[in-house]
Amino acid sequence: MNDILRVAVVGHTNTGKTSLLRTLARDAGFGEVSDAAGTTRHVEGLRLMADGRPVVELYDTPGMEDAIALLERIDELAPPAERLDGPERIARFLATPEARDRFEQEAKVLRQLLSSDAGLYVVDARDPVLPKHKDELALLAACARPLLPVLNFIASPAARSDDWRAALARLGLHAVVSFDTVAPALNGERVLFDTLATLLHAHRPALDRLLAAREEEADARRHAARREVATLLIELAARRDLVADDSEASLQAAVARLRDVVRKREQACVDALLRLYRFRPDDARADALPLSDGRWDDDLFNPETLRQMGVHLGTGMAAGAAAGVGIDLMTGGLTLGAAAALGAIAGGLWQTFGHYGERLAAKLRGHRELTVDDAILRLVALRQRLLLAALEGRGHAAIAPIEVGDAETAHAADADPQAQRWRKGPLPYALEKARAHPEWARDAGDEQRDEAVAEVAAELG
């Protein structure tokens, strides 16, 4: 346990200390994040693990609110003639009643830093550098612990990063990292822990293990997320809803049911991705899909379906009938001019076709199938790719929901070459193949289905 690196997260009120811990822990539920000052009133801790073992303990502390008055009081308590060093001066203050009364919040911060190996001093980079900040740093420096300033909210146009770096350098703090807790850079975590390891060389092996473990987790999370989206697309492509009669009312009811199914299935995917990335259920919001009236599907007769039918039928009259059906349907629509094929199906041999035979029989009886249009598959893929990108770059302190809508989708599609392929290029062959496998819309234990999911997942990368 003595090998665990203990780090106090300190700073002025409302600079984003709790936000930093949320983002490092990838836990949107840690602590309380608010625009109101002084939200954190007590010390709270969490652990970062590598290979099942704790490596770093981070302690969230209250904001320092009156550093100027406290520094003056500590100077009064320790006259220069006594030549007390920094930790002794702080210890003398902590033994006074004021540490439990007027300066209670600051005392909690100083106690935690004294019992830690290092501190992260979180700065709201939008704030001007003021005397109170300099006095805070003087108090923290008196604890004689390595201190690493962390510039937060650097993505804001109001950020004063250069001013802060210059002011910190004048105070002897030259190692400074930028880490926006709302929209952290993809390598932000590595830069933070690498810099911390430079200040605490004895802990570098443990921090390297932590970084390696977290990068492995991130890779596994990205892979699982792409498979989640790919499964959604395969299921939508494979889905077929039978319209039992040719009345307008029956058609509209079937279309409404399909719309509802598609929207719920897409939302289920969004919910799964949020859980995977450890965000809250309401952290993403998508516009309703612009579902059209569905599509009348002739995919029963696409080349993949015909190939599957030929493979499964084997040889003999049934195989010849399938070939006749295929040729006739591809060239003449639903005329079924091949007498051998019609006779085979009408005579009951359609059962040999398995699920394809049932669908052929339904065609002959005039029943129709409703499926998800290619345009909707493209839009779902684009939206989910946008969501994945947003989740990758979102800090767990972010409060505003992710908005994934049609305008944003179109804009991203114009800017991203991969999105352009989803928007205008041919769909992955696995989705075309899924059209010929309606059982893939519900059965998850099929090896070919798993291969199709893997193929689509690779196209989402």
N, C-alpha and C positions, 0 to 999 in steps of 0.2 A: 504493500500500500504506500510505502514511502517513496516509491518510484513515480507515483502519480503527480503530474504537474498541476499545481493549484494556481489558478489565475483569477484575480479580482477584476471585475469589469466596473470601472469607475468613471466619474465625470460629473459635469454640471447637470442640473435638473433638465429633463426633457431633451436629451441629446440623442436618444436612441439606444441606450444600453440594453434594455430588455429586447428591443428589436434585433440587436446584434446576436444575442443569445438564441432567440427564436430561429434566426436564419442559420446559425452554425449548428444548432441542434436539429434543424429541419422539422421543427415542431411549432405549428401555428397556434397551439394552445398553451405554450409556456408563458407564464406571467400575464400581465395586462399591459396592452399597448394603447395609448391615448394621446391626443394632442394636448390634454390638460397637463399642467406642470405637477411634478411630485407624485406621479402615479405609483411608483414603487416606494414602499415605506419600510420594507424589511429585506434582509439578505436572503436570497434564494439561490439554490445551486442546481447544477445538472452535470452529468458525466458524458463524455464522448468516448466511445468504445472502439477497439480494434481487435478483431479476432476473439470477441467475447470477453475481453479484458479492458478495464478502465484505463485510459491513458491521460485524459485531461479532465480536471474538474473546473468548471467555470462558475463564478459567483456573481450574481446580479446584485448590485448595491443601490441604496437610495441616492438621489441626486444631491450634490453639494450645493447648498443654498446661500451660505453666508461666510465664504472663505476669508473675506477681508477682515471681518470682525474676529474670526477665530484665529487668524495668524497674529493679529495684534495681541489677543489674549495669551497665546502661547509664548510670545515674546516677553510678556509681563511675568509669566510663571517661571521663566528660565533666564535670569539676569546673565549678561555676558560674562561676568566674573566666574561663573560656575563652569563655563566651557563644556556644556552638555552637547553631545552629538545629536543628530536628527532623531533617531529612534528614542533616545532618552527624553528628549523634549516632548515628543508625542506621547510617550508613556506617562510622563508627569501630568499632561493634560487629561488623559483618559482616566486618571485616578481622581479627578475632581468631580464634584456634584454637577458642574456644568455639562459634563460629558453625558449625563443622563437627563439633562433638562434642555437648556437653551440650544446647545450644539449636539443634540442627540443624533440627528441624521449624519452629520459629519463624523461623529465618533464611530458610528457603525461602519462607515466607509474605511476609516483609518484602522480600526481593529481588524477588518477583513484583509486589508492590504498587508498589514504586519504579519498575519498568519498565512499569507500566500507566498508563492515563489516569484510572482510577477504581477503586473497590472496592465490592463488595456485601458487607456484613457480615451474615451469616446468623445469626439468633437462633432457638433453640428456645424458643418462647413459653411452653412448659410449665415451663421452669426459673425458679427465683427469680433476681432480680438480685443478683449476688454481687460482692465486691471484685475477683475475678479477671477478671470481665467488664469492669469499669471500667478495669483496668490493660491489658487487651487493646486497648480503644479508645484509651487514651493512646498505646500503642505504634503503633497504626495511624495515628492522627492525626499522629504525628511524621513520617510519610512524606509529608505535605503533598499528599495526593491526595483529591479529593472522595470522600466515603464515604456510601453509602446503606444504612441498616439495613433488613433484610428479615425480617419476623416470620414464621416458619415454624410449622406445626402449629397454626394458630389455630383450626381446626375442633374441636380437642380440648376437652372440658369443663374440663380442667386448665389451659388457656391463661391466661397472666397478661398479656394484651396491654396493658391500661391501665398496669400497673406498669412495663412496659418502655418504653412511650411517655413516661411521666413521667421515668424515669431517663435516657433518651436526650436528652430536652429539657434536663435539667440539665447535660448534657455538651455542649450546643450543637448537637445533631443533631435538628433539627425536621422534616426531610423523612424520613418513615418510610413504608414500604409493607408491607402484609400480603399474603403470598403463600403459601398452603398447597400444598406440593409434591405431596401425596397427592391432594387434592381442590381444585384451584385454581378460583377464581371464573372465570366465562366472560370477564370483562373484566380478569382479574388481570394478564395479560401486558401489555395496553395501559397499565394504571396504572403498572406497574413501569417500562416504557421511557419513558413520558411524564414520570415523575418524574426518571428518570435524565437525560433531555434538558433538564430544567430546571436541573440541576446542571452540565450540559455543553452550553451553548447552541450552540457551534460544531458540534456533532454532531447537532443536532435534524433538519436535512434528511435525513441518512442514516437516523436512527432512524424518521422518518416513513415513508421508503421501505420500511424493514424491516417496520413494522407493516402498511402497505398490502399488501405482498406476502404476509405471513403470513395476513392476513384473507382475501385472495383464495384462497390455498391452502386455508384452512379451508372456505370456501364450496364450492370444487370438491370437497373431500373429502366434505362432507356430501351433495352432489348425487350423487357416485359411490356413496356408501354406501346412499342411498335406492334408487338403481337396482339395486344388488346385491340388496337385500331384495325389491324389486318383481319382479325376474327370478325369484327363488326362488318367490314366490307364483304368478306366472304359470305356471311350469313345473309346480308341484304341482297347480294347478287344471286344467291341460290333460292331465295324465297319465291314461292308461287302461291297465289291465292286463287282458288277456283271460283268462277262466277257461274252459278248453277243455271241461270237462264239468261235470255238476251234482253230482258226488260231494262229500261233506263233506271228504274228504282233499284233493281238488283245491282246494276253497275255502280251507281253512286254510293250505295251502301258498302260495296266491296272496296271502292276507292277510299272511302272514309276510314274503313278498318285498316287498310294498308298504310295510310298516312299516319294513323295513330301508332301502329306497330313500329314504323320507321323512326318516328320521333322519340318514342319511349326507348327504343334500342340504342339510338344515338345518345340519349341522356344517360342511359345505363353505362355506356362506355365513358362518358365524361365523368360520371361519379367514380367509376373504377380508377380512372387516371388521377383524379384528385386524391383518392385514398392512397394510391401508389406513391404519389409525391408528398403525401402527408399535409395536404391542405384541407380547408374546411369545405363542406358540401356546397356552400353558396359562393365559393371563390371564383366561379366561372359562370358566365351567362351567355347563351347563344340565341341568336334570332331563330324564329321558327323556320324550318326548311320550306322553301317555296315549291312544295310538291305539286306536280301537275296532275292530270287525270290518270296517272299511271301509264301503262303501255300494254297494248295487245301484243302478246309475245309469240314469235315464231321460232324462239330459240330451241324448241323441241327438235327442230330440224337443222340446227347449226352443225358444222362439220364435226365438232367434238362429240355432240350427242350421237350422230350417225356412226362415228368411229366406235364409241362405247357400245352402241347397239350391235354392231358387227362383231366386236370382240366377244361380247357375252353370248351371242346367239350360236356361234360355232358354225357348223356346216349344214348342208341339206336344204330342204325347201324353205324352212324358216329363215335361214341366212339369206337365201335368194330373195325372199319376200322383203326382208329389211333393206336389201340393196335397191330393190325396185321402188320401195317407198322413198328412200333417200333421194334417188335420182329424180323421181317424179315431183317430189315436194320442192326440191331446190329449183326445179325449172318451171313448174306449173302451179305453184301455190298449193292450195288444199284440194286439188282436183282428184287426187288419188286415182289417176287413170290406169295404174298398173293393176290389172285384174288379179294377178297372183297375190299381190300384197293385200288387196281388199278381201279376197277370199280367205286368206290365212287369218286375218284379224277377225272377220265376221264369224269364221268357223271356230273360234275359241283359241287358236294358236297364239293370240296376243299375250296370253299368260306367260308364254315363254320369254317374253320381252322384259319381264320384271316390272319395275316402276315405269319404264318407258312404254310398255304395252298399255298400262292403265291410262296414260296420258294420250296415247294414240286413240284409244277407244273413246276417251272424252272428246277428242277433236271430232271424231266421226259422229258423235251424238250432238254436236253443235255447242258443247260447253267451251268456255273461254277461260284463259288464265291471265291474271294480273301480276305483273312483276315490277320491280323497282327500276326505273329508267337509268340508263348510263349517265345522264346528266346529273342525276341525284347522287349516284355513286361518286362521281367526280367532286361534287360539292362537299359531300361528307368527308372525303379524303382530304380536300383542301382545308376544311375547317379543323379537322382533327390534327393535321400537321401544324397548323397555326397554334392550336392549343398546346401541343407538345413543345413547340419552341417557346411559348410564353411561360410554361411551367418550368422549363430548364433555366430561364433567366429571371424567375420571380423569387424574391426573398420572402421568407415566411412572416415577415413583419408587414407586408403589404396589406392594405385595408380595402382599397378599391377593387371591385371584381374585374376579372378578365372579360373583356367584351369581344366576342367572336361573331362578327356579322358578315353579311354579304359584301358590303363595300370594302371592309378590311380584307376579306378573302380575295376579292378581285385585285386589290392593290398589291397584296403579297404575291399573288400569282404573276403579276406583271414583273415583279422585282426578282423573283426566285426562279432560276432555271429548272430546278426539280419540280416546283409547283407548276411551271409552264407545261411540263410533260403530263402532269395529272389533268391540267386544264384542257389541253388541245391534242396531246399525243394519243397513241393507242393505249387503251387500258391494259394493265398486266394480263398476260394470258391466263393466269390463275383465276381471274375474275370471269373471263369468258368460259373457262372450264367449269366454274361453279354454276353457271347457267344450266349446265347439263346434269347437275347433281342437286336436285331439290332437297335431298336428305341432309345435305350439309348445313341447311338452315337451322337444324335442330340437333343433329347427332355430332358429338364432340370426340368420339372414339375412333374415327376413321383415319387411317394412315395417310391416304391420299389427301384428305382434308387438311391434315396437319402440314403436309408438304406445301399445299396451296397457301395456307396461312403464312408459312415461312417465306414463300416467294413474294407475297404481297408485302410482308414486313420489311423485306430487304429493299423493296421499291420505295418505302416510306422514309428510309434513312437519309 
